[in-house]
Amino acid sequence: MKSDFVHLHLHSDYSLLDGACKISALMERARQLEMDSLAITDHGNLFGAVEFHDAALDAGINPIIGCEVYVAREGHRSRNGRSDNSNHLVLLSKDATGYHNLVKLVSCGFVEGFYYKPRIDLELLARHSQGLIGLSACLKGSIASHLLRDDLDNAAGEAGRLQEILGKENFYLELQDHGLDAQHKVNAELLNLSRKIGAPLIATNDCHYINREDSFAHDVLLCIQTGKTVNDTDRMKYVPQQFYLKSYQEMQVSFGQVKDALLRTREVAERCNFRFEKGKTLLPHFEVPPGYTVESYFENVARRGFEERLPGWRQLERQGRLANPIAAYQERLEREIQI
């Protein structure tokens, strides 16, 4: 039996010190809920993608590889202020092109954009948007942030920009309901915004743990992350205890009045069909000079480099400053060539 709802916003324990969904237990619970598709959208990384992909397929579940990225407001290379200044955005891979673009974005986030968190920006996303589906994310999303400040014009402008980058058919306004007053305000405005700009609504639950009763363990995890204790009153806390893998019936309670937003999750899941290629070695093609194979040219370059270093090593050996006898380096060269 297929569930009419698919979780598209989920943090495994690879959202370090923030997500508490252990992948093996997650698959077991998804099967109990008769869910045949599931997404992983860890914060800023793809560390769990392969494990999640393989575990899902073993459980008969369609794996959707995604990421909740951090989008810097002033460009991903900016380093302003003493704290992170970014918004959240959920990206899902539709196909191999989308996954490769997601890998590029995440890598750039760490290599070029890291400042408190791995960050991208909309300009970078525009260059690597093919094959991706975007969801507007939680209260930390840029659109929700504008709506919370009653800045409807900038919210509409931001949504329009994301539609332009990803394609109208690939961008969704994300409804969430964890019992928070701020979400009720944002959801009402998202309904209006959806009608105004023609962006479809989609319902998610921001899953950070698997079962409702796991909320205390998750709270302890947050305390470890923030250097607080559970008795501290002034700290980050996920209240109420609604950030778990809800059933379709539980999601209907929150979103029964916008059932299309629930059913649309299945439409998105059916568009996401990326699979990792297994059993195939993917190495770049390397041109070598005439008369060589890749292996023989590698050996030639390695031995030539060894010979170029020998005069300096011999001088250091005569001065008693060489760490090991030259014979030891010769032995290592032979061993590593064979490897």
PyMOL commands that set and color helices and strands:
alter all, ss='L'
color gray80, all
select helices_A, chain A and resi 23-32+49-58+96-111+122-127+142-148+152-166+168-170+181-197+212-226+248-271+294-318+326-338
alter helices_A, ss='H'
color red, helices_A
select strands_A, chain A and resi 37-43+62-72+86-93+119-120+132-135+171-175+201-203
alter strands_A, ss='S'
color yellow, strands_A
deselect
rebuild
show_as cartoon
